[in-house]
Amino acid sequence: MDVKTQTRPATITDVAEAARVSPMTVSRVLNGRGGASEETRQRVLETAVALNYRPNAFAKNLRNDRSKIVAIVVPDIVNPFFPEIIRGAELAARPAGYTLLTCNVVEDPAREEEVLRTLLEKRVDGVILCSARLDEKRLAQAIDGHRAVVLINRVLPKRAAGSIEIDYRAGVDAIVEQLIAQGRTRFAYASGPATSYGGHKRRLGLVAALERHGLALAIEIPSTPDLAGGIEAGQQLVRKGAAIDAIVCYNDLIAVGVMGVLKEQQIAIPADIAVTGCDDILLAGLVSPPLTTLRVAKEDLGELAMRMLLDRIEGRHTQHGIVIEPDLIVRGTT
């Protein structure tokens, strides 16, 4: 066995030359396909170890038309809702031999398009897209060409993508019903991003519940889905002098921002105004009073999405769409 010192990584050809066999024999031995004598097999294995040979995973995956990389795209990595989803997806991806790439599009639809285009160019095997902000036509165009796509909180035809949808309409409907039962009649809505599919569903649930009781939405305030957006929404309520006794917020971050402003103005929660959020992030149970919200098992959601994606990568379209009912978590703000 002639093992030469070299600075570059060893190739399968280097192993073949040093072991005095063909590259095909080296490939068969290293992949356990047989076809070589025991003496030849041992010589090849010892040579590979001596040369510190590492198989070229990229080339192997290219031959198999697989990158073994999947991606998850989120609107804002700072929002505590999304890291738990990412963690769940990672827990399902790794045992299946996939590396998970996380992409943050900072609530920008144009960047969302750009990222999806780049992922297609990089030949990722599949994409999980959380809370896409693109309109339906642009979204369909952006995912066209990808091997497999799963949408969280968006729905497209099943041939284009699998989907996991949280039933925010039913969840917010349940919140409003409970608040009306307490005697609340003047509702505000801090609505989050105008491009949010989930925000639209929340609003449908809110309006439907109000209409059943002959009530109408008193005021709607668009807001960015973060603490700063919640503070601005609360300040707008104060400036407008809105006579409300309940505010339904797009998410928990907005709700916590609103609560801070109400406290500064000496407005009692929930005696004067009830406040509700959505998502049940960790902060929701730590503020004072603790926040009433809708709970989704976020890590489970990520794992479920990844399993659906892996099925679609392998051509097993056993599930195209799943709807998850959120749990109403009643706390001190109502």
CORNOR-V897946 format. One record per pair of residues at least 12 apart in sequence whose ideal C-beta (glycine too) atoms are under 6 Angstrom apart, sorted by the first residue. I is the first residue (numbers start at 0). GAP is how many residues later the second one is. If there is no record, write none. Layout:
I:GAP
I:GAP
//
This chain:
0:17
0:46
1:16
2:15
2:47
9:41
9:43
11:14
13:37
14:32
14:33
14:36
14:38
17:29
18:24
18:25
18:28
25:18
28:12
28:15
65:59
66:56
66:57
66:58
67:29
67:30
68:30
68:32
68:55
69:23
69:28
69:30
69:54
69:55
69:56
70:30
70:32
70:48
70:53
70:56
71:14
71:17
71:30
71:56
72:30
72:42
72:56
73:30
73:56
74:32
74:56
75:31
76:27
79:201
80:198
80:200
83:214
83:215
84:213
84:216
84:217
85:16
86:212
87:211
87:214
87:215
88:213
88:217
90:212
91:211
91:214
91:215
92:213
95:214
102:12
108:24
108:25
111:21
111:22
112:29
115:26
119:25
119:26
124:22
124:188
125:21
125:22
125:183
125:187
126:19
126:22
127:22
127:177
127:181
128:22
129:22
130:22
131:22
132:62
147:161
147:164
147:165
148:12
149:12
149:155
149:158
149:159
150:12
151:12
151:153
152:13
152:44
152:45
153:43
157:162
161:146
161:150
161:158
162:158
163:141
163:158
164:158
165:130
165:158
165:160
166:156
166:158
167:30
167:33
167:34
168:32
168:35
168:36
170:123
170:155
171:30
171:33
171:34
172:32
172:35
172:36
173:154
174:101
175:30
175:33
176:32
178:67
178:95
179:33
183:61
183:62
183:90
184:30
185:32
185:57
185:58
185:59
186:30
186:31
186:59
187:30
187:31
187:56
187:59
188:17
188:28
188:31
188:59
189:31
189:33
189:43
189:59
189:60
189:64
190:29
190:31
190:59
191:31
191:33
191:58
192:32
198:51
205:42
217:26
218:23
220:12
220:15
222:31
224:25
224:26
225:27
226:26
226:30
228:25
229:24
229:27
229:28
230:26
230:30
232:25
233:24
233:27
234:26
237:27
244:28
245:28
246:28
247:28
248:28
250:26
250:27
250:28
251:25
251:27
251:29
251:32
251:41
254:20
254:22
254:36
255:31
258:16
268:64
269:63
269:64
273:60
274:58
275:16
276:14
276:16
277:15
277:16
279:13
279:15
279:49
288:43
288:44
289:41
289:42
290:40
290:42
291:38
291:39
291:41
291:42
292:36
293:32
294:32
294:34
295:30
//
